[in-house]
Amino acid sequence: MDLFLECLREVLKGIVRELSAYIFRKSILDNKKTTLLRQKVKGGFQQKTK
């Protein structure tokens, strides 16, 4: 019974470690700000009308 509890404890430790690494990676390392979308400037001659 003690061996089973030790194995279960080690498995749970590994799961918690992997989950915390995944959350850290997603929240801290992959938190890149995206650039704001700007309207494209139309090229060519544009005549202003008054």
C-alpha positions as CSV (number, residue, x, y, z in Angstrom):
1,M,0.0,0.0,0.0
2,D,2.8,2.4,0.8
3,L,4.4,1.7,-2.6
4,F,1.2,2.5,-4.3
5,L,0.8,5.8,-2.4
6,E,4.4,6.8,-3.3
7,C,3.9,6.1,-7.0
8,L,0.6,8.0,-6.9
9,R,2.3,10.9,-5.2
10,E,5.1,11.0,-7.8
11,V,2.6,10.9,-10.7
12,L,0.6,13.8,-9.2
13,K,3.8,15.8,-8.7
14,G,4.7,15.3,-12.3
15,I,1.3,16.4,-13.5
16,V,1.3,19.5,-11.3
17,R,4.8,20.3,-12.5
18,E,3.8,20.0,-16.2
19,L,0.7,22.1,-15.7
20,S,2.5,24.9,-13.9
21,A,5.1,25.0,-16.6
22,Y,2.4,25.1,-19.3
23,I,0.5,27.9,-17.5
24,F,3.8,29.8,-17.0
25,R,4.8,29.5,-20.6
26,K,1.4,30.6,-21.9
27,S,1.0,33.6,-19.5
28,I,4.5,34.9,-19.3
29,L,6.6,33.8,-22.3
30,D,4.1,33.7,-25.1
31,N,2.5,37.1,-24.1
32,K,3.5,39.0,-27.2
33,K,1.6,42.1,-27.9
34,T,0.0,42.1,-31.4
35,T,0.4,45.2,-33.5
36,L,-2.7,47.3,-34.1
37,L,-4.2,47.0,-37.5
38,R,-3.9,50.1,-39.6
39,Q,-5.8,50.9,-42.7
40,K,-3.7,50.5,-45.9
41,V,-2.6,53.7,-47.5
42,K,-3.8,53.8,-51.1
43,G,-1.1,54.7,-53.5
44,G,-1.4,56.7,-56.6
45,F,-2.7,60.2,-57.4
46,Q,-5.8,61.2,-55.5
47,Q,-7.5,64.5,-56.5
48,K,-9.1,66.4,-53.7
49,T,-12.5,67.9,-54.5
50,K,-13.8,71.0,-52.8
